Amino acid sequence: MPYFIYRITERPVRLLNKLEEHENYRDASVRVKELRAAQAADSNAIIKMIHAETELKAEDLLNEVRERPPELGDD
């Protein structure tokens, strides 16, 4: 399964922009670190890597709403 690299912007609407696709983790990880370092500090976009069977599945996973993890005292 490939590793997909996306640039995600939240404003004004959530946009997923696929940047690259890599077959192994090491190459994808190095490239994500390079892209994050080159990104302007004031940019509202984030760079994410995701491991998925297809590009469609990767986008589904990135758009999935996750519950906030419980914190100490949430009883």
C-alpha positions, 0 to 999 in steps of 0.5 A: 500500500502506498503512502500519500502526502497531502496539504490540508487547508481548513479555511475558508473550507477544508481542501485536500491537495494531494502532493505526492505518493510513495511506495515506502515509509522512509521516502515518504517520511523524509519528504514530509519533513522536507515539505514541512520545513519549507512551508511558510510559518504563517501558512494555515495549511498542514502537511500530512502523510497517510497510508491507504490502499487508494487515493480515495481511501486516503481522502476518506480517512483524512476527512473522518471526524474523530472523537476527542480522546478522554482527558483526566477528569472527564468522568 
